[in-house]
Amino acid sequence: MSVVKGAESETPSVSQPVASAAASPLGRTIATQGTAKGIPACISCHGANGEGNAAAGFPRLAGLSETYLAAQLTAFADGTRENSIMQPFAKIMSLDGREAVAQYFSSLSAPKDIRTHDSADVSTADTGAWLATRGRWQEDLPACVQCHGPGGVGVGSVFPPLAGQPAAYIAAQLGAWKNGKRAPGPLALMPAIASKLSDADIQAVAQYYAQSANK
């Protein structure tokens, strides 16, 4: 893996994904090459186009909100979001670097194979689909789509996309909220929601959204 020699230097590469004209050159450099400070290229874990790595459980970054991505990097840097892989890198990344990386990945197109699901014919036997689209209101458990949008495509800068994210990643985040290992987030919604999900519920929802991408 090559790294840049200076914080703002950049070596063009024909294998770099296509980003919008507004994408930060610094962000592209960090994302595709890493830095001399020891930060590896983000794409080495998150995919050449920020599409994520389902087998390893690394999430998709492409097309997520710039504000959301920057906030997560800051949370890793200040320790309010725990992750043994991300925390060391985020801590040595400058504020400008975190913002540039967030801008870069937000400028990439989300995978085109994300498909939404019609909730009209969802069966109660399909736990993942039912929780995602209907919820479990007898337990004051809202449907995921009420915050994360139809098909789990994400809403604004606060509620990220779920569709097409690796099942292992989704399950790990729900588990972290359930066990108090991840900060509550907006309105402290997620710990309350995760606390009402069984381990089987978590796996079902995670699989449902992971399978929202045609392979």
DRENDO-1510 file (C-alpha; in Angstrom, 1 decimal, always signed):
<recs>
REC; n; res; u; v; w
REC; 1; MET; +0.0; +0.0; +0.0 .
REC; 2; SER; +1.4; +3.4; -1.0 .
REC; 3; VAL; +1.1; +6.4; +1.3 .
REC; 4; VAL; +1.4; +10.1; +0.5 .
REC; 5; LYS; +4.6; +11.9; +1.5 .
REC; 6; GLY; +2.9; +15.0; +2.7 .
REC; 7; ALA; -0.5; +15.7; +4.2 .
REC; 8; GLU; -1.8; +17.3; +1.0 .
REC; 9; SER; +0.2; +15.6; -1.7 .
REC; 10; GLU; -1.6; +13.4; -4.2 .
REC; 11; THR; -0.5; +10.8; -6.8 .
REC; 12; PRO; -3.2; +10.2; -9.5 .
REC; 13; SER; -4.1; +6.6; -10.0 .
REC; 14; VAL; -6.1; +5.1; -12.9 .
REC; 15; SER; -7.8; +2.8; -10.4 .
REC; 16; GLN; -9.3; +5.6; -8.3 .
REC; 17; PRO; -13.1; +5.7; -8.3 .
REC; 18; VAL; -14.8; +8.6; -10.0 .
REC; 19; ALA; -16.0; +11.3; -7.6 .
REC; 20; SER; -17.8; +14.5; -8.3 .
REC; 21; ALA; -15.9; +17.7; -9.1 .
REC; 22; ALA; -16.6; +18.9; -5.6 .
REC; 23; ALA; -14.7; +16.0; -4.0 .
REC; 24; SER; -11.7; +17.0; -1.9 .
REC; 25; PRO; -8.3; +16.1; -3.4 .
REC; 26; LEU; -7.1; +15.5; +0.2 .
REC; 27; GLY; -10.0; +13.3; +0.9 .
REC; 28; ARG; -9.4; +11.2; -2.2 .
REC; 29; THR; -5.7; +10.9; -1.3 .
REC; 30; ILE; -6.4; +9.6; +2.2 .
REC; 31; ALA; -9.2; +7.4; +1.0 .
REC; 32; THR; -7.2; +5.8; -1.8 .
REC; 33; GLN; -3.6; +6.0; -0.6 .
REC; 34; GLY; -3.5; +6.6; +3.1 .
REC; 35; THR; -1.0; +8.9; +4.8 .
REC; 36; ALA; +2.6; +9.0; +5.9 .
REC; 37; LYS; +1.3; +9.2; +9.5 .
REC; 38; GLY; +0.3; +5.6; +9.3 .
REC; 39; ILE; -3.3; +5.8; +8.2 .
REC; 40; PRO; -4.0; +3.1; +5.6 .
REC; 41; ALA; -6.1; +3.7; +2.6 .
REC; 42; CYS; -9.8; +3.7; +3.6 .
REC; 43; ILE; -10.6; +1.6; +0.5 .
REC; 44; SER; -8.4; -1.2; +1.7 .
REC; 45; CYS; -11.3; -2.1; +4.1 .
REC; 46; HIS; -14.3; -0.3; +2.7 .
REC; 47; GLY; -13.9; -1.3; -1.0 .
REC; 48; ALA; -12.4; +0.4; -4.0 .
REC; 49; ASN; -15.5; +2.5; -4.5 .
REC; 50; GLY; -16.6; +2.8; -0.9 .
REC; 51; GLU; -19.0; -0.1; -1.4 .
REC; 52; GLY; -18.1; -1.9; +1.8 .
REC; 53; ASN; -17.0; -5.5; +2.4 .
REC; 54; ALA; -19.8; -7.8; +3.3 .
REC; 55; ALA; -17.6; -10.8; +4.2 .
REC; 56; ALA; -15.5; -8.7; +6.6 .
REC; 57; GLY; -18.5; -6.7; +7.9 .
REC; 58; PHE; -17.0; -3.3; +6.8 .
REC; 59; PRO; -19.8; -0.8; +6.0 .
REC; 60; ARG; -20.5; +1.0; +2.8 .
REC; 61; LEU; -19.4; +4.6; +2.8 .
REC; 62; ALA; -20.2; +5.7; -0.7 .
REC; 63; GLY; -23.1; +8.1; -0.9 .
REC; 64; LEU; -23.6; +8.5; +2.8 .
REC; 65; SER; -24.1; +12.0; +4.2 .
REC; 66; GLU; -21.0; +14.1; +4.6 .
REC; 67; THR; -22.2; +15.4; +7.9 .
REC; 68; TYR; -22.9; +11.9; +9.1 .
REC; 69; LEU; -19.6; +10.5; +8.1 .
REC; 70; ALA; -17.6; +13.4; +9.6 .
REC; 71; ALA; -19.6; +13.0; +12.9 .
REC; 72; GLN; -18.7; +9.2; +13.0 .
REC; 73; LEU; -15.0; +9.9; +12.4 .
REC; 74; THR; -15.1; +12.5; +15.2 .
REC; 75; ALA; -16.8; +10.1; +17.5 .
REC; 76; PHE; -14.1; +7.5; +16.8 .
REC; 77; ALA; -11.4; +10.2; +17.4 .
REC; 78; ASP; -12.8; +11.3; +20.8 .
REC; 79; GLY; -13.7; +7.8; +21.9 .
REC; 80; THR; -17.5; +8.3; +22.1 .
REC; 81; ARG; -17.8; +5.5; +19.5 .
REC; 82; GLU; -15.8; +2.5; +20.2 .
REC; 83; ASN; -14.0; +0.4; +17.5 .
REC; 84; SER; -10.6; -1.1; +17.8 .
REC; 85; ILE; -9.8; -0.6; +14.1 .
REC; 86; MET; -11.2; +2.9; +13.5 .
REC; 87; GLN; -10.3; +4.6; +16.8 .
REC; 88; PRO; -6.5; +4.6; +16.3 .
REC; 89; PHE; -6.7; +6.0; +12.8 .
REC; 90; ALA; -9.3; +8.6; +13.5 .
REC; 91; LYS; -7.3; +9.9; +16.5 .
REC; 92; ILE; -4.3; +10.7; +14.3 .
REC; 93; MET; -6.3; +12.1; +11.5 .
REC; 94; SER; -6.6; +15.9; +11.5 .
REC; 95; LEU; -10.0; +17.6; +11.6 .
REC; 96; ASP; -9.4; +18.8; +8.0 .
REC; 97; GLY; -8.6; +15.2; +7.1 .
REC; 98; ARG; -11.7; +13.8; +8.6 .
REC; 99; GLU; -13.9; +16.4; +6.9 .
REC; 100; ALA; -12.1; +15.8; +3.6 .
REC; 101; VAL; -12.6; +12.0; +3.8 .
REC; 102; ALA; -16.2; +12.5; +4.6 .
REC; 103; GLN; -16.7; +14.9; +1.7 .
REC; 104; TYR; -15.0; +12.4; -0.6 .
REC; 105; PHE; -17.0; +9.4; +0.2 .
REC; 106; SER; -20.3; +11.4; +0.2 .
REC; 107; SER; -19.5; +12.5; -3.3 .
REC; 108; LEU; -19.3; +8.9; -4.6 .
REC; 109; SER; -22.4; +7.3; -6.0 .
REC; 110; ALA; -24.2; +4.7; -3.9 .
REC; 111; PRO; -24.3; +1.2; -5.4 .
REC; 112; LYS; -27.0; +0.9; -8.1 .
REC; 113; ASP; -28.0; -2.6; -7.0 .
REC; 114; ILE; -29.9; -1.4; -3.9 .
REC; 115; ARG; -33.5; -2.5; -4.2 .
REC; 116; THR; -36.4; -1.5; -2.0 .
REC; 117; HIS; -39.1; -3.8; -0.8 .
REC; 118; ASP; -42.9; -3.4; -0.9 .
REC; 119; SER; -44.2; -3.7; +2.6 .
REC; 120; ALA; -47.8; -4.5; +1.5 .
REC; 121; ASP; -47.3; -8.3; +1.4 .
REC; 122; VAL; -44.9; -8.7; +4.3 .
REC; 123; SER; -45.6; -11.8; +6.4 .
REC; 124; THR; -45.4; -11.9; +10.2 .
REC; 125; ALA; -43.3; -15.0; +9.7 .
REC; 126; ASP; -40.6; -12.9; +8.1 .
REC; 127; THR; -39.3; -11.3; +11.3 .
REC; 128; GLY; -36.7; -9.1; +9.6 .
REC; 129; ALA; -39.0; -7.7; +7.0 .
REC; 130; TRP; -41.8; -7.2; +9.5 .
REC; 131; LEU; -39.7; -5.3; +12.0 .
REC; 132; ALA; -38.1; -3.2; +9.2 .
REC; 133; THR; -41.4; -2.2; +7.6 .
REC; 134; ARG; -44.0; -2.6; +10.3 .
REC; 135; GLY; -42.3; -2.6; +13.7 .
REC; 136; ARG; -43.8; -4.2; +16.8 .
REC; 137; TRP; -46.0; -1.5; +18.2 .
REC; 138; GLN; -47.4; -3.6; +21.1 .
REC; 139; GLU; -43.8; -3.2; +22.5 .
REC; 140; ASP; -43.5; +0.5; +21.4 .
REC; 141; LEU; -41.0; -0.6; +18.7 .
REC; 142; PRO; -41.3; +1.5; +15.6 .
REC; 143; ALA; -40.4; +0.2; +12.1 .
REC; 144; CYS; -36.9; +0.9; +10.9 .
REC; 145; VAL; -38.3; +2.7; +7.8 .
REC; 146; GLN; -39.9; +5.4; +10.0 .
REC; 147; CYS; -36.5; +6.9; +10.6 .
REC; 148; HIS; -34.3; +5.3; +7.9 .
REC; 149; GLY; -36.7; +5.8; +5.0 .
REC; 150; PRO; -38.5; +3.5; +2.6 .
REC; 151; GLY; -36.3; +0.6; +1.8 .
REC; 152; GLY; -33.8; +1.8; +4.3 .
REC; 153; VAL; -32.2; +4.2; +1.9 .
REC; 154; GLY; -31.4; +6.7; +4.6 .
REC; 155; VAL; -32.8; +10.1; +5.6 .
REC; 156; GLY; -30.9; +13.3; +5.8 .
REC; 157; SER; -27.6; +13.6; +7.7 .
REC; 158; VAL; -28.7; +11.8; +10.8 .
REC; 159; PHE; -30.3; +8.5; +9.8 .
REC; 160; PRO; -27.8; +6.6; +7.5 .
REC; 161; PRO; -28.7; +4.0; +4.8 .
REC; 162; LEU; -29.2; +0.5; +6.0 .
REC; 163; ALA; -30.0; -1.1; +2.6 .
REC; 164; GLY; -27.1; -3.1; +1.3 .
REC; 165; GLN; -24.9; -2.7; +4.4 .
REC; 166; PRO; -23.2; -6.0; +5.6 .
REC; 167; ALA; -25.4; -8.0; +7.9 .
REC; 168; ALA; -22.4; -8.4; +10.3 .
REC; 169; TYR; -22.0; -4.6; +10.5 .
REC; 170; ILE; -25.7; -3.9; +11.1 .
REC; 171; ALA; -25.9; -6.7; +13.8 .
REC; 172; ALA; -22.7; -5.4; +15.5 .
REC; 173; GLN; -24.1; -1.8; +15.7 .
REC; 174; LEU; -27.4; -3.0; +17.1 .
REC; 175; GLY; -25.6; -5.1; +19.6 .
REC; 176; ALA; -23.4; -2.2; +20.6 .
REC; 177; TRP; -26.4; +0.0; +21.3 .
REC; 178; LYS; -28.2; -2.8; +23.2 .
REC; 179; ASN; -25.1; -3.4; +25.4 .
REC; 180; GLY; -24.4; +0.3; +25.9 .
REC; 181; LYS; -21.2; +0.2; +23.8 .
REC; 182; ARG; -22.2; +2.9; +21.4 .
REC; 183; ALA; -23.3; +6.5; +22.1 .
REC; 184; PRO; -27.1; +7.0; +22.1 .
REC; 185; GLY; -27.2; +9.3; +19.1 .
REC; 186; PRO; -30.1; +11.5; +18.1 .
REC; 187; LEU; -32.9; +11.7; +20.7 .
REC; 188; ALA; -31.3; +8.6; +22.3 .
REC; 189; LEU; -33.5; +6.5; +20.0 .
REC; 190; MET; -31.2; +3.5; +19.2 .
REC; 191; PRO; -30.5; +2.2; +22.7 .
REC; 192; ALA; -34.2; +2.1; +23.5 .
REC; 193; ILE; -35.0; +0.4; +20.2 .
REC; 194; ALA; -32.1; -2.1; +20.4 .
REC; 195; SER; -33.0; -3.0; +24.0 .
REC; 196; LYS; -36.3; -4.4; +22.7 .
REC; 197; LEU; -34.7; -6.6; +20.1 .
REC; 198; SER; -33.7; -10.2; +20.8 .
REC; 199; ASP; -30.6; -11.6; +19.3 .
REC; 200; ALA; -32.7; -13.4; +16.8 .
REC; 201; ASP; -34.5; -10.1; +15.9 .
REC; 202; ILE; -31.2; -8.4; +15.4 .
REC; 203; GLN; -29.9; -11.1; +13.0 .
REC; 204; ALA; -33.2; -11.1; +11.1 .
REC; 205; VAL; -33.2; -7.3; +10.6 .
REC; 206; ALA; -29.5; -7.3; +9.7 .
REC; 207; GLN; -30.1; -10.0; +7.1 .
REC; 208; TYR; -33.1; -8.3; +5.7 .
REC; 209; TYR; -31.2; -5.0; +4.9 .
REC; 210; ALA; -28.1; -6.8; +3.8 .
REC; 211; GLN; -30.2; -8.7; +1.2 .
REC; 212; SER; -31.6; -5.4; -0.1 .
REC; 213; ALA; -28.7; -5.4; -2.5 .
REC; 214; ASN; -28.9; -7.7; -5.5 .
REC; 215; LYS; -25.7; -9.7; -5.8 .
</recs>
